[in-house]
Amino acid sequence: MENQVVNRLFAGKSEKIAEQCKRFHSQPTAKVDVDAYLNNTDGHVFLDEPKWIKKNTPFTEYKGKVFAYGANGDSMLIGNHSSFAKVQYPGNEGRAGMSMIHILGIPKKNLFNGVSLNPDSVVIIDEMISCFQNNWASKDFRTAILKHQEEAIEGAYKVDKNKETYLKAMVHHRELESMIHTLTVDDFTFGLHLWPDHSIGHLHLHIIATPPWCRQYSTFVHDDKTKDALEVRDYIHSH
């Protein structure tokens, strides 16, 4: 399965992708821990290290809100829980989303980070991208995403109780509301945060709207570590 993706904002990091994949597979327990997570092996003891594979993550056997499922049911699209407005995270803007629209694709199977994929399992990247591309044309889908972004702003407000930053974020949200239906799939890029740069140890694809107006209120602090998903796919296919 080959996707037509023209927006490759985070491409050009093939050497870093190779380094991270090789470093992961050089770890003595990498294969057995990946297999244990995939198969939900009872009683398996994972390597006790930060950022390593854990038995459970927030996306393991995910039961939350899903915007769409892949054609074969192996993947789903969910919302990034953070507000896109970095103004709501003073002193810690890295908690904000990377764009006004920052969606996550996750596999149903227990697949660890992108570094653990092989030529058979890496097809999930194309499946998640296709799931997004096939659904973006639906106005109902776009409207659901818009509503989620509003809920994320409200969620951040419930935590920090800062009315001023909440109102600023809602002004930004109205800008998104007026423009969201002008976006096409070519306005989106697809990225991965490879081990050990990830936040959650269950494979998740970052689907990010990249026009400048979509990113002007969001964080850029994760750009350097974000790898182009198709560049990762192609590396894995060739090794």
Residue pairs with C-beta under 8 A, 6 or more apart in sequence:
1 123
1 126
1 127
1 130
2 126
3 126
3 129
3 130
3 133
3 230
5 129
5 189
5 190
5 230
6 186
7 186
7 187
7 188
7 189
7 210
8 189
8 228
8 230
8 231
9 189
9 191
9 208
9 210
9 228
10 189
10 191
10 223
10 226
10 227
10 228
10 231
11 228
11 230
11 231
12 228
12 231
13 227
13 228
13 231
14 231
14 235
16 227
17 194
17 227
17 231
17 232
17 235
18 235
18 239
20 115
20 194
20 195
20 196
20 197
21 115
21 194
21 235
21 236
21 239
24 30
24 113
24 115
24 116
24 195
25 31
25 115
27 47
29 46
29 47
30 116
32 44
33 44
33 46
33 47
33 52
33 53
33 112
34 53
34 112
34 116
35 41
36 44
36 46
36 53
37 46
37 53
37 54
37 55
37 110
37 111
37 112
38 109
38 110
38 111
38 112
39 110
40 110
44 55
46 52
46 53
46 54
46 55
47 53
50 196
51 195
51 196
51 198
51 201
52 201
53 112
53 201
54 201
57 200
57 201
57 202
58 200
58 202
59 106
59 200
59 202
59 204
60 110
60 202
61 110
62 76
62 78
62 106
62 108
64 78
65 78
65 79
65 148
66 76
66 77
66 78
67 76
67 77
67 78
67 79
67 103
67 135
67 141
67 144
67 145
67 148
68 76
68 77
68 131
68 132
68 134
68 135
68 141
69 75
69 76
69 77
69 131
70 76
70 127
70 128
70 130
70 131
71 127
71 130
71 131
71 134
72 127
73 108
74 107
74 108
74 109
74 124
74 127
75 105
75 106
75 107
75 108
75 124
75 127
75 128
75 131
76 105
76 106
76 108
76 131
77 103
77 104
77 105
77 128
77 131
77 132
77 135
77 207
78 103
78 104
78 105
78 106
79 103
79 104
79 145
79 148
79 149
79 151
79 152
80 97
80 102
80 103
80 104
80 152
80 206
81 152
81 155
82 89
82 95
82 96
82 97
82 102
82 152
82 156
83 89
83 96
83 97
83 149
83 152
83 153
83 155
83 156
83 169
84 96
84 97
84 99
84 100
84 101
84 102
84 149
84 152
84 153
84 169
84 172
84 176
84 217
84 218
85 96
85 153
85 156
85 165
85 168
85 169
85 172
85 173
85 217
85 218
86 93
86 96
86 217
86 218
86 219
87 165
87 168
87 169
87 217
88 96
88 153
88 156
88 157
88 160
88 162
88 165
88 166
88 169
89 95
89 96
89 156
90 165
93 219
93 221
94 219
94 221
94 222
95 219
96 218
96 219
97 152
97 218
97 219
98 206
98 208
98 215
98 218
98 219
98 220
98 222
98 223
98 226
99 208
99 209
99 210
99 214
99 215
99 218
100 149
100 172
100 175
100 176
100 209
100 213
100 214
100 215
100 217
100 218
101 145
101 149
101 176
101 180
101 183
101 188
101 207
101 208
101 209
101 214
102 206
102 207
102 208
102 209
102 218
103 132
103 145
103 207
104 204
104 205
104 206
104 207
105 128
105 129
105 131
105 132
105 204
105 205
105 207
106 128
106 202
106 203
106 204
106 205
107 124
107 128
107 202
107 203
109 124
110 202
111 117
111 121
111 124
111 202
111 203
112 195
112 201
112 202
112 203
113 192
113 193
113 194
113 195
113 198
113 201
113 203
114 125
114 192
114 194
114 195
114 203
114 227
114 229
114 232
115 194
115 195
116 195
116 203
117 124
117 125
117 203
117 232
117 236
118 236
119 236
119 237
122 232
122 233
122 236
122 237
124 203
125 190
125 192
125 205
125 229
125 230
125 232
125 233
126 233
128 190
128 205
129 190
129 205
129 229
129 230
132 185
132 188
132 190
132 207
133 185
135 141
136 142
136 183
136 184
136 185
136 188
137 185
139 181
142 180
142 181
142 183
145 180
146 176
146 177
146 180
149 173
149 176
150 170
150 173
153 166
153 169
153 170
153 173
154 166
156 166
156 169
157 163
157 165
157 166
157 169
169 217
172 217
175 213
176 214
179 213
183 209
183 211
183 214
187 209
187 210
187 211
187 214
188 207
188 208
188 209
188 210
189 207
189 208
189 210
189 228
190 205
190 206
190 207
190 208
190 228
190 229
190 230
191 205
191 206
191 208
191 226
191 227
191 228
191 229
192 205
192 206
192 226
192 227
192 228
192 229
192 232
193 199
193 206
193 222
193 225
193 226
193 227
194 225
194 227
194 232
195 201
197 225
205 229
206 226
208 215
209 215
